[in-house]
Amino acid sequence: MKLFKKIKTVLTVTVCFTALTALSGCHEEEKAQMQTDVVSFCDDFKAMDFDSMYALTNDQTKYFNDIYIPGAEESEILFQAMADNLEYEVGECEIDGSNATVNAKISNVDMNVLMGDVLNDYFDQCEASPDNIDNINIIEIINNHLSEPDLQRREADTVFNFVKEDGKWVIESNVMVYDDITGGYMTYYFQVNMAAMSNFADSETTTAAE
């Protein structure tokens, strides 16, 4: 009887150990795949293959649809610059139940600083030569600033959150990840548009009052 209990105990321990080992191995494979997906996400941006980026996310929200305009020179130049200057380092992956994260260090040109300098330069030229405003070339100004050797960079500790769908981990759509990838261009774009809408609303209110 005692021998039977010992054998039963040994078998139970062995089964549990085997299950834990299999689970650990499964998690390591899942972690490696999530890290690979983050690499693919960043590489797709560098290749300006935005549809492939979206396809790696859970809801495939196309964050660049209203921001990147194929064929528009200014848009093409800015996004190509962001793609060329993106640097990244993928770190550890952690799984905690139904949640998973991959940490990464993302670096790109600081687009808030760059576009601020571009606009300041443009307005300075407008002020200096008000009769020549139509001939001021914003594309040339952008290129001049992009060609500067000491462009300020934006460094971000980015967290890619993952969710599990149909048994597979996928990147959770998050505008902040896209903001880090673009060096803060998403923040710049939305701030400019909010300011423009606010000015338009104020103008409409003033007109109505008159």
N, C-alpha and C positions, 0 to 999 in steps of 0.2 A: 504493500500500500504506500509506504514512504517512498519507494523507488518510483512508483507511478506518479506521485505528486512532484517529485524532483524532475522527472522527464517532462511533465506537463508545464512546470515552471520554465524549464530551459526552452521548450518549444515556444511558449508565450513570449519570452524575452527575444528570442530569435526572430519571430514574426514581427514584433514591434520594431526591432532594430532595422529589419529589412524594409518595413513600410516607411520608417523615418528616412532611411537612406534614399529610397526611391523618391520621396517627397522633396528631399533636399536637392537631389539631382534634377528633378523637374523644375524647381524654383530657379536653379542656376541657369537652366536652358531658357526659362522665361525672362530672367534678368538680362541675359546676353542678347535676346531678341529685342527687348525694349531699348537697350543701349544702341543696338544696330538701327532701330527705327529712328532714334534721335539723330544719329549720324546721317541717315538718309534724308531726314527732314531738313537738316542744315545744308547738305550737299545739293538737295533739290533747289533750295533758295539760291545757292551759288550758281546753279545752272539756269536760274530763272524759270524753273519748271514748277510753277505754282500749283497747277492741278495735281501734280504728284504729292506736293506737300499736303494739300487739303485731303487727299485720299488716305493719308496716314492718320487722320483725326476721326473722332467719333461722330461728329455731326457734319464734317466737311464744309464748314462755313467758309465762304470765299472772302476773306477779310480784305484782300487787295482789289476787289472788283471796282470800287469807285476811286481807288487811289492810284493804281497802275493802269495807264492808258496806252496800250500797244500802238506804236506809230506816232505818238505825241513825243516830240523831241525832248522836251524838259523831263517828262516822266521816264523815258528810256534812259536818259543820261543819269538821273538820280538813282534809279533802281540798279542800273549796271554798276554804278559806283558802290552801292551798298553790297551787291553780290560779290564784287571784286575784293572788297575790304573786310568781308566777314571772316572772322577767326573764331574757332570754338574748340573746346576740350570737354569731352564727355566723361563724367565721373561715375560715382557709384549708383547702383540701382537698389532700392529698398522695397520690399513687399510687406505690407502689414494688413493681413486679412484681405478685404476687398479693395484696398487702396495700394497704389504703387507709385513711386516717384523715381525719376532719373535726374540727378544734378548735373549741371553743365556750366562752364564758364564761357560766356559769349562776349565777343568784342567786335565793335564796328565803329565806323566814323560816327561821331556825335552829330546826328542830323539836326538836333535843336540848335546847336552852336553854329553849324555850317549854314543852315537856312537863315538864321538870325543875321549872320555876317553878310549873306547874299542880299537880304532885304535892306539892310543898312546901307550897303554899297549902292544898291539901286536907288534908294530914296535920296542919298547924297548926290548922285548924278542928276536926279530929277531936279533937286533944289539948285544945283550949280548951273543947270542948263534947262530951265523950264520950257523954252521954245523948242527943245530938241527931244522931248520925252518920247515921241513916237519912234525915234531912232535908237533909243537905248536898248541894247540887246541883252535880255535877261539870261539867255543861254550862254553867251560869252562870259557873263559875270559868274555864273555857276561853274563853268569850266575853269575859269581863273582861280576860283577858290578851291576847287577839287585838285588842282595841280600844285597847290602849296605843299611843301615837303613835310611840314609839321602839323598836319591835320589833327585836331583834338579827337581822341577816341573815347568811346563810352564803354565801360566795363560793367558786366552784369553777372551776378550769380543767379542763374536761371533754373527754375524747377519745372520740369516737364511732368505733369500729373498724367497718370494712366488710369483708364477704366476698363473693366472687363466686359466684353460683349461677345455672346455666343462662344464663350470659352477662350477668347483671345484678348490679350491686352492691347488697347489702342490709345493713342495720345488724346488726351482731353483737350478740346478746342479752348483756347484761352488767348484773348487779345494781347495780354501782357507778354506772352511768348513771342508773338509776332512783333511786338514793340521792341523787345530786346534784340531780335534777329535783325531788325532794320535800324538799329542804333538810335531808337527813340523817334523814328519818323512818324509812327502812328500817333504818338502823343502830339507832335508838332502839327500834323495834318488836322486832327480833331480840334486842337486849340484854335488854329487859324479859322477853321470853318465855323466854330462856335462864335468867335469874335465877329466874323462877317455876318452871321445871322443876327447877332445882337445889334450890330450897327444898322442892319437893314430894318429890324423891328423898330429901333429908335427913330429912324428916318420916316418910317410909315406913320408912327405915332405923331411926329412933328407935323407931317403933311396933313394928317387928319385934323389936327388941332387948328391949323391955319384955315 
